[in-house]
Amino acid sequence: MSPTSGGRPFDTQISKKLLEAAKTMMEERGFSELSVDSITSAANTTAPAFYRRYANLAELAVTVIIERFGDVSVGDSGDLEADLRIFQQHEVEVFNSPLVRHNLPALFDMARTNEAIRDLYVNKLVRPRRDRLREVFATARDRGDLPAGGDDEYACDLLTGPLLSRLLVPLGLPIDEAFIERTVASAVRELRSA
């Protein structure tokens, strides 16, 4: 999100109104129903104001998701499974939210062909989560709860992959407490098998 140089000063209120209008529409209708006209109308602004802030609808939509779910924090309880359970409960909340359920599949499709959208999604949403998980793993190793080595990336995949699968392949399978327990147990087994 980078304003163009020159012209009028940047009005942050317009930016907030665009984000809020997009969030509301994304939760209710989903990405495929978004249009610049509908968002700018709801935000009481113009298409030029939109394009001074975002290259396209996908950039705005990813930004809305990042604004809502970009921050990931997990404390150090001193118990690896408890820390991973807290992380996974947060992720289940994210994946069960209408904002993600109604929009992420279409945004994945956009990210396939748009490198800027892919980079924004990876660098602002995916990578911080994986970094946080690696910190949890490292802390557990420092405590002696995990052996040295282990495939941290695969353990991250074991936590996130099943969530993505259930989101992208809508079979109606639950993302619930039992699901959380199973994904955490799979990741811990992998980390302890090093």
N, C-alpha and C positions, 0 to 999 in steps of 0.2 A: 504494500500500500504506500505509494509514493506520490505526493502531489507534484504537479508540473511546476517548473519555475516560472516566475513572472506572473502578472495578473493580480487579481485581488488577493488579500490575505485569506488564508485557509480558515474556514468556519468549522470549528470542531463540533458544533451543534448539528450541522448537516450530516457530518460523519456518523454521529450517534443515532440520528433519526434514520439514516439509511440502514445501519446495522440492526436497529430495532424492528424496522419494517420488514427487512429480509428475514430476521429470526422468526417473527410471527408467521409470515407466509410459508417459510420452510417447515415449521412445525405443523401447520395446518394442511398445506398442499403438497409440499415436496419440491425439490429442485426443478423437476421437469415442468412445473407450472409457473416458475418465476419468469418475469420479464422486467426489463429496465423500466418500461412505462409503468407497470403496476407498483414497483418499489418506489420510484421517484414520486409517483402520485401519492402513495401512502405517507411518504416522508415530506410531502409538500415542497419538493425541490425539482430540479430539472435534470435531463439526461447529461448535459455538459458537466453539471456538478458531480453526477455519478462517475463519469469517465475521467474527471480530474483525480478521483480517488481509487478507482478500480479499473483494471484493464478489461474485465468482462464479468459476467454473472458468477462464473465458477470461482474467481478470485474472491468476490464478496462472500459467496457461500462458505468457502473454506475458512475465511476470516471469521465469519459468524461462529462456526464450530470451534475454532481456536480460542476466540474470546470467551466462549462458554466453558470449554473443557480442556484448554491448553495446559493449565496448571495441574501438576501432579505432585502431591507430597505424601510421603509415607514416613511415619516416625520409626524410630528404632526401639522396638519393644523388648529386644533381647531374645526374641523367638522368631526364627525364620518363617515358619508356617503362618504365624499370626501376622507378620508383616506382609507376606504375600497374599494372605486372605484379605487384608485391608485394601491392598492395591487392587486385587481382583474384584472386590465388592464395588470399588469406585469404577472400574472398567465396565462392569455389568450395568451399573447405573448409566454410564455413558452410552453403551450399546443399546440399552432398552429405552433410551429417551427418544421421543418423536423426532427431535432435531437430527439425531444420527440415523435412526431407522429409516426415515423418509428421504434422506439425502445422500448418505454415504455411497450407496451403490451407484448412483448416477455420477457422483463426483469421482469415483474410482474410474469410471469410463472416461471422463474428461482427463484425468491424470494420465491415462494411457497414451494420449496423443498430445498433451500440452505439458511440456517440460516445466514451465513456470508454476503451474498448478501442482504438479507432482513434487517439485522442490519445496513449495510452501507447505504442503501436507506432510511430507517426510520430515522437514527440518523443524517445523513448529508443533507437530502433533505426535508423530511416531517416534522420532529420535529422542525427544525428552523423556518419553515413557521408558524406552529401552535403557537409556542412561540411568534413570532412577532405579530400574530393576537391577542393573549391574552394580549399582552402589549397595543395594540391599544384599546381593550375593557376596560382594567384597566384605561387607561388614560381618556377615555370617562366617566367612572364612577367617576373618581376624579373630572372631570369638572362638573359633575351633568347631563350629557347627557344620562346616562343610570341608571336604578335603581340598587341597590345592588342585588347580586345573579345573576341568569341567567345561562343558560347552555352554557358556552363558548365552550365546545367541540362540542356540537351540532351545534352551530353557525359556527364553523370552518368547520364542515361537510357540512353545507348548501352552503358554498362558494366553497369547493373543490369537493364535491361529484358530482355535475352536470358536472363539467369539466371532471372528470374521466369517467363518464358515456358516455359523447359524444366522448371521445377518444377511449374507449374500445368497445363501441357498435357503429360501424361506419354506422349510419343511414343517414349521410349527413346533419345533423342538424347544423345550424350555431353556432359558438362561436364568437359573435360579441358584439357591444355596447349594444344592447337590452338585450342580455344574461347577460352582466355584470350588468346592472341596475336591472334586475330581481333577480339575485343571491344576490346582495348587499341588496336589499329591503327585501328579505326573511330572511337574517341573522339579519338585524336590527329589523325586526318585532319580531323575536324570542328573541333577547336580551332585547327588551323593554317590552316583555310580562311577565317578571319575577315578 
